[in-house]
Amino acid sequence: MASLKTIELKFVLKLLGFENYRSKISAIRLNKATKASDRDKICQALTSKGYVEYDSNITKFKIAPPGKSLLSLDTDSLPVTSTEMEALKACKGTMTPGKLTKVPADERQHIIRNLDERGMLKITDTAITEVRLSTQGKQFLADEYEPEGNSPAVTETMLGHYVKFLRENVGRSGRRSLPTSQPQAQQPLSQPGRQPGSAMPIGSQTKPDKQAVLQQIKQLDQQVGSKNYLPIYHLREKLQPPLARPELDSILYALQREGRIDLDSLHDQGKYSQDQVSAGIRQDNGGYLFFITVQ
C-alpha cells in the first residue's frame, strides 16, 4: 500500500478543504517555515504518486537552434504563423512570457508551448498555478489510506476535511460513490463472452480491471497493426463506456507504474485528427501522452 509522508498528508488534507478539492497553489499553506519552492516539490511528489494533478504556467524559455535556423530562412513559406514568428523574433537569451509584447497576452502560454513541442523554443522553467485531487487520489483516500501514528501536524480542522470527504464520497450503506473498476474475481463464472484474463467483449457494460485493459491493448494492437505502439484513441473507442475517461487514465497510469506498459508522447500531430489527438492524456506542457507500448 502506498504511504504518505506527514507533510504530504498535510498537503492533501489542506486540499480537501477547498471546493471540489481544487485550489490555487498559493492557497495551500503548510508550515510557516515551508518555502513556496518546497511546497511545489511536495505537490510534484504527490503528482508522481498519482494522487494530485496540477496546472502550470511557463515562466522562462529560450529559443532553440531550429528556431534560430528558421529566422534565417529567406522565404515566404514558413511552418509558423505570423504570431509565432513574432515570438521567435523577440527571443534574446532567456525570456519571460511578458517580454513577448507583440503577442496577445492570452495567447502567449499556448504559443510558447506549441513552439516548444515543435522544437523551436525550449521551456526552461514553469510555475504551478492550480492543484486538484485526482481520481486516483480520491480512490486512495476512500479505499486504501489507513491513518496511523500520532502527528501533531494534523489539526482537528484538517481531520474534519477528511471526514467530510468520506461523507461526500461514501454512501451510508458503506458502498463508495466514486467510480471504480469491478474486481475480476467477483465476475460470475457463467458470464458469457468473458474468460479470466481476456479482453472485454464489445458492448459489455461491466467495467474492466487492469488485467482486462491490458488484454484489450494487446488485442487492439494486433487488430490495427500498430506494432506495439498503439494510439490511445483506439482504446478509448473500445472502453469508453463502460469506463469514464478519468477511470481509463487512472488504470493506464497504474499499469505504467507497475512496469507493464509505457506511455509515449505525440510529437507530430499532423498525422492525426484533432479528436484523435485530444483522446491522448494531456500533460502540463500542453502535449499529450498518446502511444501505449506493452513491456
C-alpha positions as CSV (number, residue, x, y, z in Angstrom):
1,M,0.0,0.0,0.0
2,A,1.3,3.4,-0.9
3,S,2.1,5.7,2.0
4,L,2.2,9.4,2.6
5,K,4.8,11.4,4.4
6,T,3.5,13.7,7.1
7,I,4.0,16.8,5.1
8,E,2.3,15.2,2.0
9,L,-0.6,14.1,4.2
10,K,-0.9,17.7,5.4
11,F,-0.9,19.0,1.8
12,V,-3.7,16.6,0.8
13,L,-5.8,17.3,3.9
14,K,-5.5,21.0,3.2
15,L,-6.6,20.4,-0.4
16,L,-9.7,18.6,0.9
17,G,-10.9,21.8,2.5
18,F,-11.4,23.5,-0.9
19,E,-14.5,23.2,-3.1
20,N,-14.2,20.3,-5.5
21,Y,-10.8,19.5,-3.8
22,R,-9.0,22.0,-6.0
23,S,-7.3,25.3,-5.2
24,K,-4.7,27.8,-6.3
25,I,-1.3,26.5,-5.2
26,S,-0.7,29.7,-3.3
27,A,-3.7,29.0,-1.0
28,I,-2.1,25.7,0.2
29,R,-0.3,27.0,3.3
30,L,1.7,24.3,5.2
31,N,4.2,25.3,7.8
32,K,5.4,28.8,8.3
33,A,8.9,27.6,7.5
34,T,7.8,25.9,4.3
35,K,9.0,27.8,1.3
36,A,6.9,28.1,-1.9
37,S,9.6,26.1,-3.7
38,D,9.4,23.3,-1.1
39,R,5.6,23.3,-1.3
40,D,5.8,22.9,-5.1
41,K,8.1,20.0,-4.7
42,I,5.6,18.3,-2.3
43,C,2.9,18.9,-4.9
44,Q,5.1,17.3,-7.6
45,A,5.9,14.3,-5.4
46,L,2.2,13.8,-4.9
47,T,1.6,14.1,-8.6
48,S,4.3,11.4,-9.3
49,K,2.3,9.1,-7.0
50,G,-0.8,9.9,-8.9
51,Y,-2.8,11.5,-6.0
52,V,-3.0,15.1,-7.3
53,E,-2.8,16.9,-10.6
54,Y,-1.7,20.4,-11.3
55,D,-1.7,23.1,-14.0
56,S,1.3,25.3,-14.6
57,N,2.4,28.4,-16.5
58,I,5.6,28.9,-18.3
59,T,7.8,31.4,-16.6
60,K,11.1,31.2,-18.6
61,F,12.1,30.0,-22.1
62,K,14.7,30.5,-24.8
63,I,15.0,30.0,-28.5
64,A,16.3,26.6,-29.7
65,P,18.6,26.0,-32.6
66,P,15.8,25.0,-35.0
67,G,14.1,28.3,-34.2
68,K,17.2,30.3,-34.9
69,S,17.6,28.5,-38.2
70,L,14.0,29.3,-39.1
71,L,14.7,33.0,-38.6
72,S,17.5,33.0,-41.1
73,L,15.4,31.5,-43.9
74,D,14.6,33.8,-46.7
75,T,11.2,32.5,-47.9
76,D,7.6,33.5,-47.8
77,S,6.5,29.9,-46.9
78,L,7.4,29.1,-43.3
79,P,6.0,26.4,-41.0
80,V,4.9,29.0,-38.4
81,T,2.1,31.6,-38.1
82,S,2.8,35.3,-38.1
83,T,2.2,35.4,-34.3
84,E,4.6,32.5,-33.8
85,M,7.2,34.3,-35.9
86,E,6.9,37.4,-33.7
87,A,7.5,35.3,-30.7
88,L,10.7,33.8,-32.2
89,K,12.0,37.2,-33.4
90,A,11.6,38.6,-29.8
91,C,13.8,35.9,-28.3
92,K,17.1,37.2,-26.9
93,G,18.6,35.0,-24.3
94,T,16.4,33.7,-21.5
95,M,12.9,35.2,-21.9
96,T,9.7,35.5,-19.8
97,P,6.3,35.5,-21.5
98,G,5.8,39.1,-20.5
99,K,8.5,40.2,-22.9
100,L,6.5,38.9,-25.9
101,T,4.9,42.4,-26.3
102,K,3.8,41.7,-29.9
103,V,1.9,38.5,-28.9
104,P,-1.5,38.9,-27.3
105,A,-1.2,38.2,-23.5
106,D,-3.9,35.5,-23.6
107,E,-2.1,33.6,-26.4
108,R,1.5,33.6,-25.0
109,Q,1.3,30.4,-23.0
110,H,-0.2,28.5,-25.9
111,I,2.2,29.9,-28.5
112,I,5.2,29.1,-26.3
113,R,4.1,25.5,-25.6
114,N,3.3,25.0,-29.3
115,L,6.7,26.2,-30.4
116,D,8.3,24.1,-27.6
117,E,6.6,20.9,-28.8
118,R,7.9,21.6,-32.3
119,G,11.5,22.1,-31.0
120,M,11.8,25.8,-31.9
121,L,11.7,27.0,-28.3
122,K,12.9,25.4,-25.1
123,I,10.9,25.9,-21.9
124,T,13.4,26.3,-19.0
125,D,11.1,27.0,-16.0
126,T,7.4,26.7,-15.1
127,A,5.3,27.6,-12.0
128,I,2.5,25.6,-10.6
129,T,-0.8,27.6,-10.6
130,E,-3.6,25.3,-9.5
131,V,-3.7,21.9,-7.9
132,R,-6.6,19.3,-7.6
133,L,-7.2,15.9,-6.2
134,S,-7.0,13.3,-8.9
135,T,-9.4,10.4,-9.4
136,Q,-6.7,8.1,-8.1
137,G,-6.2,10.3,-5.1
138,K,-9.9,10.0,-4.3
139,Q,-9.8,6.3,-4.6
140,F,-6.7,6.1,-2.4
141,L,-8.3,8.2,0.4
142,A,-11.6,6.3,0.3
143,D,-10.3,2.7,-0.2
144,E,-6.6,2.4,0.8
145,Y,-5.4,5.0,3.2
146,E,-5.2,3.9,6.8
147,P,-4.3,6.7,9.3
148,E,-1.9,5.6,12.0
149,G,0.6,7.1,14.4
150,N,0.3,10.4,16.2
151,S,1.1,13.5,14.2
152,P,0.8,17.0,15.9
153,A,0.9,18.5,12.4
154,V,-2.7,17.3,11.7
155,T,-5.2,19.6,13.2
156,E,-8.9,18.9,14.0
157,T,-9.8,21.1,11.1
158,M,-7.8,19.0,8.7
159,L,-9.3,15.8,10.2
160,G,-12.7,17.4,9.7
161,H,-11.8,17.9,6.0
162,Y,-11.1,14.2,5.7
163,V,-14.4,13.2,7.5
164,K,-16.3,15.5,5.2
165,F,-14.6,13.9,2.2
166,L,-15.6,10.4,3.3
167,R,-19.2,11.6,3.8
168,E,-19.3,13.0,0.4
169,N,-17.8,10.0,-1.4
170,V,-19.0,7.0,0.6
171,G,-22.7,6.2,0.8
172,R,-24.5,5.5,4.1
173,S,-24.6,1.8,3.1
174,G,-20.8,1.8,3.0
175,R,-20.6,1.5,-0.7
176,R,-18.4,4.1,-2.5
177,S,-19.9,6.6,-4.8
178,L,-16.6,7.1,-6.6
179,P,-16.1,5.4,-10.0
180,T,-14.3,2.1,-9.5
181,S,-13.3,-0.9,-11.6
182,Q,-15.2,-4.1,-10.9
183,P,-12.8,-6.7,-9.4
184,Q,-12.4,-9.6,-11.8
185,A,-12.8,-12.2,-9.0
186,Q,-16.3,-11.0,-8.4
187,Q,-17.4,-11.7,-12.0
188,P,-19.9,-14.5,-12.4
189,L,-18.1,-17.6,-13.8
190,S,-21.0,-18.1,-16.2
191,Q,-20.8,-14.6,-17.7
192,P,-20.9,-15.1,-21.5
193,G,-18.0,-13.9,-23.6
194,R,-15.6,-13.3,-20.7
195,Q,-12.9,-15.6,-19.5
196,P,-10.3,-14.7,-16.9
197,G,-7.6,-12.5,-18.4
198,S,-9.5,-11.9,-21.6
199,A,-10.4,-8.5,-23.2
200,M,-13.8,-7.1,-22.5
201,P,-16.4,-8.2,-25.0
202,I,-17.7,-5.4,-27.2
203,G,-20.8,-3.8,-25.8
204,S,-20.1,-5.0,-22.3
205,Q,-21.2,-2.6,-19.5
206,T,-19.0,-4.3,-16.9
207,K,-16.1,-2.1,-16.0
208,P,-12.8,-3.8,-16.8
209,D,-10.0,-4.1,-14.4
210,K,-6.3,-3.5,-15.1
211,Q,-5.7,-7.0,-16.5
212,A,-8.7,-6.7,-18.8
213,V,-7.5,-3.3,-20.1
214,L,-4.0,-4.8,-20.7
215,Q,-5.5,-7.6,-22.7
216,Q,-7.6,-5.2,-24.7
217,I,-4.4,-3.2,-25.5
218,K,-2.7,-6.3,-26.8
219,Q,-5.8,-7.3,-28.8
220,L,-6.2,-3.9,-30.4
221,D,-2.5,-3.7,-31.2
222,Q,-2.9,-6.9,-33.3
223,Q,-6.1,-5.7,-34.9
224,V,-4.9,-2.3,-36.1
225,G,-1.3,-3.4,-36.7
226,S,0.3,-0.7,-34.6
227,K,3.4,-2.9,-33.9
228,N,3.3,-2.4,-30.1
229,Y,2.8,1.4,-30.4
230,L,-1.0,1.7,-30.0
231,P,-2.6,5.2,-30.2
232,I,-4.7,5.7,-27.1
233,Y,-7.8,6.7,-29.1
234,H,-8.3,3.1,-30.3
235,L,-8.5,2.1,-26.6
236,R,-10.9,4.9,-25.7
237,E,-13.2,3.8,-28.6
238,K,-13.4,0.3,-27.1
239,L,-13.6,1.1,-23.4
240,Q,-15.4,4.4,-23.0
241,P,-18.0,3.4,-22.0
242,P,-18.1,1.4,-19.7
243,L,-15.1,3.3,-18.3
244,A,-15.1,7.1,-17.9
245,R,-12.1,9.0,-19.3
246,P,-10.6,9.6,-15.8
247,E,-11.0,5.9,-14.9
248,L,-9.2,4.7,-18.0
249,D,-6.4,7.3,-17.5
250,S,-6.0,6.1,-13.9
251,I,-5.7,2.5,-15.0
252,L,-3.1,3.3,-17.7
253,Y,-1.1,5.3,-15.1
254,A,-1.3,2.3,-12.7
255,L,-0.1,-0.1,-15.4
256,Q,2.7,2.2,-16.2
257,R,3.8,2.4,-12.5
258,E,3.8,-1.4,-12.4
259,G,6.1,-1.5,-15.4
260,R,3.5,-3.4,-17.6
261,I,3.1,-0.7,-20.2
262,D,4.9,2.5,-21.2
263,L,3.2,5.8,-22.4
264,D,4.9,7.8,-25.0
265,S,4.3,11.4,-26.2
266,L,2.9,12.5,-29.5
267,H,5.4,14.8,-31.4
268,D,3.8,15.0,-34.8
269,Q,0.2,16.0,-34.5
270,G,-0.2,16.4,-38.3
271,K,-0.7,12.7,-38.8
272,Y,-3.9,12.6,-36.7
273,S,-7.2,14.4,-36.4
274,Q,-7.9,16.8,-33.6
275,D,-10.3,14.4,-32.0
276,Q,-7.7,11.6,-32.1
277,V,-5.1,13.9,-30.6
278,S,-7.4,15.0,-27.8
279,A,-8.0,11.4,-26.9
280,G,-4.5,11.3,-25.5
281,I,-3.6,12.2,-21.9
282,R,-2.9,15.9,-21.8
283,Q,0.2,16.9,-19.9
284,D,1.1,20.2,-18.1
285,N,3.4,21.2,-21.0
286,G,0.4,21.2,-23.4
287,G,1.4,17.9,-25.1
288,Y,-0.2,14.5,-24.9
289,L,0.7,11.0,-23.9
290,F,-0.5,9.3,-27.0
291,F,1.1,5.9,-27.6
292,I,0.9,2.7,-25.5
293,T,3.7,0.1,-25.5
294,V,3.4,-3.2,-23.7
295,Q,6.5,-4.1,-21.7
